[in-house]
Amino acid sequence: MLGPLTAKLVVMPEAAWPRLTAACDANESLPAPLVHAASVAAVSVIATLVGAILIPGITVGLVIVHVLGAVGAYVGAAVISVTLAPRFVRAPATTEHLVGRFASAAVLPLVACGALNVIPIPVLSFVWALFGAALSAWSGFVGASALLGMEGTRRRDAAALIAALGIAPIVVATLLRVVLATP
């Protein structure tokens, strides 16, 4: 159940949020929010490793820089989003305990965008990050309503917050990776 749900949260969030909401309402066994997002981020780190190895003339040291940058970017995005969202997202009291789960699910498209780093073209990493941020904002917009019962500006602000928190480490780490680790 978790694999298909995670895949839908990454590529078709509007189809997945009702299922995630039902799973939370039924107290189904789900991984901790941080574990869920970090697991998807690990796929991006591995894809970045594979892509770095494919760069002509790359050294072992530069591959390590790429991988460490990816850990900081994608795992960092997951950690920042899941840990900071409960401080800033003001959900109704009845759903306040689900803010971490909301952040974890909404940031999935963004932390998964690094899976496309198997194609080692640095400018594409930025394009994919922007696309992932847009999809995360959309996912957050849908999820804020479906899971947290938020509407209006609170819904929009919650979605924007997740996208902003998540994209910050990805852009910084990708920029550093491009500048510092180009052979």
N, C-alpha and C positions, 0 to 999 in steps of 0.2 A: 504494500500500500504506500509506503513512504517514497520509494523510488519514482513511481509514476506521478505521485502528488508533487514531489520536488521538481520533476521535469516540467510539469504543467505550470508550477509557480514561476519557473524560469522563462518559459516561452509563451504561455497563455494564461497569465494571472487571473483574468476574469473568469476563466473556467475552473480554476483551482480553489479560489477563496471560499466558495460555498462548502466544498469538501473539507477544507481545513477548519472552517468554523464548526461544521458538524462534528469533526474529530475532537475539537476542543470542548464542545458542549457535552459530548458523550464520555469525556475523560479517557479517550483512547491513549494508548501508549505511544508517545512521541518523544523523540530525543530532546534533550535540553535545547533551548533556542540557540545558544552559542555553539553548541556541538553541531547542530544542523547546518548553520551558516558556515562554520569553519570547515566542515566536511566538504561542502561544495567549493569553498575557497581552495581547499587542498587540490582539487582537480585542476584549478587554474594554475596553481604553482607547478604541478607536474607538467602541464601543457607548456608552460613557460620554459621549464627545463628542457623539454624535447625541442622546442623552437630554438632555444639558445644553442643547443648542440648542433643544430643545422646551419648556423651562421658560418659562412666560410672564414677560415683563419682565426676562429675563436680559440682562446686559451682556457685552461681549466679555471684560472682565476676569474676570468670574465664570466664564465658560466656560473660560478659561485655568486658573483655580483648580481647577475640576472635573477638567480633563484632567491637570494636574500631580498632583493627588491620586490619580487613577486610575493614573498611571504609578508613583507611589510605592507604591500598594497592590498592584496586580496584578503588575507587573514586579518590584517589591520582594519580593513573596511568592515568586516563582520564583527570584530570585537568592538570597534567604536560605535557602530550602529546599535548593536544589541545592549551595550552597557550604558550608553548615553541617552537613548530614546526614553527610558522610563523617567529620566529627570526632566525632560522637556515636553513630552507628549502628554497632554492633559485629557485623558480619556474619562468617560463617565465612571463613577465609582463601581458600578456593577461589572465593568470590563477592564478596570485598571490593572488587574493582575495579568492580563493578556498582552500588555504593551511590549514586553520582551519577545513574545511569540510573533506579534505583528511585525516588529522590527526585523526579526530574523527572516521571516518569509518575504517581506518587502525588499530586503537587500539582496535576495538570491539572484535576480537577474544581473545585478551589478558585479557580484563576486564571481559569477559564472562567466562573465564576458572574457575573462582571462583564458578560458579554454581555447579561445581562438588564437592565442599567442603561439600555437604550433606553426603558424605562418610568421616567420621572424622579420616582419617589416615594421619598424618602430612607429611610424606614423599611424599604422592601422591600430596599434594598441590604444592610441588616443581616440580614434574613431569608435572603436568598440566600447571604450569606457563611456563615451558620451551616449552611445546607443543604450548601453546597460543602465546608465543613470536615468535616461528617459523612460525605459521600461520599468525600472524600480520605482520611479515617481508614479507611473500609471498603476503599478501593482499596489503601492502604498495608498493611492487614492481609492482603489477598489477595496482593499483590505481594511482601511479605516472605517468604511461603512459596514462591510460584511462582518468583520470580527469585533470591532470596537464600538459599533453603533454611532459613529460620529458623522456629522453632516456639516455642510457649509464651509466656512473658513477654517474651522478646526480640522476638518477632514483634509482640506487642501494643504494646510500648514504641516500636518503630520506627514503627509506624503512627501512634501518638499524637504522636510527635515531629514528623512531617511535617505533620500537621494543625495542631499548635500553632505551629510555625515559620511556616507559611503564613498562618494567620488573623491573627496579630498585626499585620502591616503593613496588612492590609485593614481591620481594625476601626479602627485608629488613623487611617488616611487617610480612611476613610468618615466617621468622627465629625468630623474636622477639615473635611472637605468640606461636611458638613451645617451645621456651626456657622459657618464662615467664608464660605461661598459661597451662602447663602440670600438671594435678592433681597428 
